[in-house]
Amino acid sequence: MKSGGRFPGTKNFLLPGLDNLRYFHNIGNMETKTVIGVLAALAQDTRLNIFRLLVVAGPEGLPVGTIAEKLGLANATLSFHLKELTQAGLTIATPQGRSIFYAADFATMNSVLDFLTENCCAGSSCGPDASSCATMAPARKGTARPAKSKSQPSIQRKSK
């Protein structure tokens, strides 16, 4: 082993047989990989609908039968999608008597939102084109939230 590490002025930076930079890089990507898994689970129409229904239901959740009824899903189909959401950390299953209640895991949901908006607008005031970012974060000291630009069309949800 060299007397100095990979960077000038560092001593004993490298451990024998261990590429420290590679392992540091992998540790930094753990959160990214988790978020990718969560987003992949939500990138399917049925799972997204299930998760949104559970978010509306709140921390109490809903029994499996109610979820199936409200979304018109067969039990086998629902079971498959709930398994995928649970493996991604988006839902929590709680047995209550003969029923299983599923609830959205709000801690995971909030962590993903925090991850996605962590560096929103690079810490400066959000411009009018980034109104969704500005509405998510509290106003910073000395800055006002930008008003929605009249030239920017707002995103409309499909009516059912």
C-alpha positions as CSV (number, residue, x, y, z in Angstrom):
1,M,0.0,0.0,0.0
2,K,1.2,3.5,-0.8
3,S,2.1,5.8,2.1
4,G,-0.5,8.3,0.9
5,G,-4.0,7.6,-0.2
6,R,-5.6,8.3,-3.6
7,F,-5.8,12.0,-2.8
8,P,-2.7,14.2,-2.1
9,G,-2.2,14.8,1.6
10,T,-4.2,11.8,2.8
11,K,-2.6,9.0,4.8
12,N,-3.9,5.5,5.1
13,F,-7.0,6.4,3.1
14,L,-7.1,3.0,1.3
15,L,-7.6,-0.2,3.3
16,P,-5.9,-3.3,1.9
17,G,-8.3,-5.2,-0.5
18,L,-11.1,-2.6,-0.2
19,D,-11.9,0.0,-2.8
20,N,-13.3,2.6,-0.4
21,L,-14.6,4.9,-3.1
22,R,-16.7,2.2,-4.6
23,Y,-18.3,1.3,-1.3
24,F,-18.9,4.9,-0.4
25,H,-20.6,5.4,-3.7
26,N,-22.9,2.3,-3.1
27,I,-23.9,3.6,0.4
28,G,-24.8,7.0,-1.2
29,N,-27.1,5.2,-3.7
30,M,-29.1,3.2,-1.2
31,E,-31.7,5.9,-0.7
32,T,-31.8,6.4,-4.5
33,K,-32.4,2.7,-5.0
34,T,-35.2,2.7,-2.4
35,V,-36.9,5.7,-4.1
36,I,-36.6,4.0,-7.5
37,G,-38.3,0.9,-6.1
38,V,-41.1,3.0,-4.6
39,L,-41.7,4.9,-7.8
40,A,-41.6,1.7,-9.8
41,A,-44.3,0.2,-7.6
42,L,-46.5,3.3,-8.2
43,A,-45.8,3.3,-12.0
44,Q,-48.7,0.9,-12.6
45,D,-52.3,2.1,-12.9
46,T,-53.9,-0.3,-10.5
47,R,-51.3,0.1,-7.8
48,L,-51.4,3.8,-8.0
49,N,-55.2,3.7,-7.6
50,I,-54.9,1.4,-4.6
51,F,-52.3,3.7,-3.0
52,R,-54.4,6.8,-3.6
53,L,-57.4,5.2,-2.1
54,L,-55.4,4.2,1.0
55,V,-54.0,7.8,1.3
56,V,-57.6,9.1,1.3
57,A,-58.6,6.5,3.9
58,G,-55.9,7.8,6.3
59,P,-53.9,5.9,8.9
60,E,-56.8,3.6,9.8
61,G,-56.7,2.0,6.3
62,L,-59.3,-0.2,4.7
63,P,-60.1,-3.9,4.8
64,V,-59.1,-5.8,1.7
65,G,-62.7,-6.5,0.8
66,T,-63.6,-2.8,0.8
67,I,-60.5,-2.0,-1.4
68,A,-61.6,-4.7,-3.9
69,E,-65.2,-3.4,-3.9
70,K,-64.3,0.3,-4.3
71,L,-61.9,-0.4,-7.2
72,G,-63.7,-3.3,-8.8
73,L,-60.8,-5.7,-8.5
74,A,-60.7,-9.5,-8.2
75,N,-59.2,-10.7,-4.9
76,A,-56.3,-12.4,-6.6
77,T,-55.5,-9.3,-8.5
78,L,-55.7,-7.1,-5.5
79,S,-53.6,-9.5,-3.4
80,F,-50.8,-9.3,-6.1
81,H,-50.8,-5.5,-6.2
82,L,-51.0,-5.1,-2.4
83,K,-48.0,-7.5,-2.1
84,E,-46.0,-5.3,-4.5
85,L,-47.0,-2.1,-2.6
86,T,-46.0,-3.7,0.7
87,Q,-42.7,-4.9,-0.6
88,A,-41.9,-1.3,-1.8
89,G,-42.7,-0.1,1.7
90,L,-45.8,1.9,0.7
91,T,-48.4,0.0,2.6
92,I,-48.8,-1.6,6.0
93,A,-50.9,-4.7,6.6
94,T,-52.6,-5.1,10.0
95,P,-54.6,-8.2,10.9
96,Q,-57.8,-7.3,12.8
97,G,-59.8,-10.3,13.6
98,R,-60.6,-12.2,10.4
99,S,-59.8,-9.2,8.2
100,I,-56.6,-7.6,7.1
101,F,-56.5,-3.9,7.0
102,Y,-54.1,-2.1,4.6
103,A,-53.0,1.5,5.2
104,A,-50.7,3.8,3.3
105,D,-47.3,4.1,5.0
106,F,-47.2,7.9,5.3
107,A,-43.6,7.9,6.6
108,T,-42.4,6.3,3.3
109,M,-44.6,8.6,1.2
110,N,-43.2,11.7,3.0
111,S,-39.7,10.4,2.7
112,V,-40.0,10.0,-1.0
113,L,-41.5,13.5,-1.4
114,D,-38.7,14.9,0.7
115,F,-36.2,13.1,-1.4
116,L,-37.7,14.4,-4.6
117,T,-38.0,18.0,-3.4
118,E,-34.8,18.1,-1.3
119,N,-33.0,20.5,-3.6
120,C,-36.0,22.2,-5.1
121,C,-35.0,25.4,-6.9
122,A,-31.5,25.0,-5.6
123,G,-32.5,26.6,-2.3
124,S,-33.6,29.9,-3.9
125,S,-37.0,31.3,-4.5
126,C,-39.0,29.2,-6.9
127,G,-39.9,30.9,-10.1
128,P,-43.4,31.1,-11.6
129,D,-42.7,28.1,-13.8
130,A,-42.1,25.9,-10.7
131,S,-45.4,26.7,-8.9
132,S,-45.9,23.1,-7.8
133,C,-42.5,23.2,-6.0
134,A,-43.3,26.4,-4.3
135,T,-46.6,25.1,-3.0
136,M,-45.0,22.1,-1.4
137,A,-42.3,24.0,0.6
138,P,-43.0,26.7,3.1
139,A,-42.1,30.2,2.1
140,R,-38.5,31.0,2.8
141,K,-37.6,34.0,5.0
142,G,-37.7,37.2,3.0
143,T,-39.3,35.7,-0.1
144,A,-42.9,35.4,-1.1
145,R,-44.4,32.5,-2.9
146,P,-44.8,33.2,-6.5
147,A,-48.2,33.6,-7.9
148,K,-49.3,31.2,-10.6
149,S,-48.4,32.4,-14.0
150,K,-51.5,33.1,-16.1
151,S,-49.6,32.1,-19.2
152,Q,-48.8,28.7,-17.7
153,P,-51.7,26.2,-18.0
154,S,-52.6,24.4,-14.8
155,I,-52.6,20.6,-14.7
156,Q,-56.2,19.4,-14.6
157,R,-57.1,15.9,-13.3
158,K,-59.4,13.8,-15.4
159,S,-62.9,13.9,-14.2
160,K,-64.5,10.5,-13.5
